[in-house]
């Protein structure tokens, strides 16, 4: 036995050598024998740590992770009790594995307990932080991918509810029925006959439109700040339509779907109504310009 032999870190070879010395009753200096015995104990504990770390590469039940970390730390405490200084790389392995297991446990807890259609912004933020920590600690990709999918669903759910709230709070007003225009006669199609209006009906329709136009000019209507531009209103409508298309994946409940569908129909009418107002304003401006020229 020599210092170089003990420094090799080969537990099996050292154990076999010590057993051979014992069986053959070879005389070894007491100090050297003590060092060999201590080295053997240290190597045995380090092998125990590595075996335990390897066994924890995949944990079926995340609820047992805390117990597993305690057991891993117990081996370190066992070495400390015996006044054995484990190698730095072994201590780094324990620390790294404990961090990985802790972050995996935290992530899997959220995966098990978060409810998509009850998501809150602070929960999405917390989950995002846990995903970042899990990536830093090289947690299994499976759990990270699942968490990222969950985060995306939660964020979209929150977005849908946010838009739904804006739609609900949007002021109410009456909308004129938008009749289809016959491309040949340029007259509105009568919904009762499904044919272009005759001259008499068209004349009555035009009079009614003039009355409604004057009424709209006098109408006072406060458009919410978020919808002051047509683009913003249109984008919100398109976004909510896209989110409804993912209703199963986003786990919308029936009442929410019912409410948002009704609001979406109203907002589409509002969009068409405002387009009509824009066109009327454009035509009025053109008329005013013509009168000035004349």
Secondary structure by P-SEA (a helix, b strand, c coil): ccccccccccaaaaaaaaaaaaaacccccaaaaaaaaaaaaaaaaaaaaaaaaaaacccccccaaaaaaaaaaaaaaaaaaacccccaaaaaaaaaaaaaaaaaaaaaaaaaccccccccaaaaaaaaaaaaaaaaacccaaaaaaaaaaaaaaaaaaaaaaaaaaaaacbbbbbcbbbbbcccccccccccccccccaaaaaaaaaaaaaaaaaaaabbbbcccccccaaaaaaaaaaaaaaaaacccccccaaaaaaaaaaaaaaaaaaaaaaaaaaaaaaaaaaaaaaaac
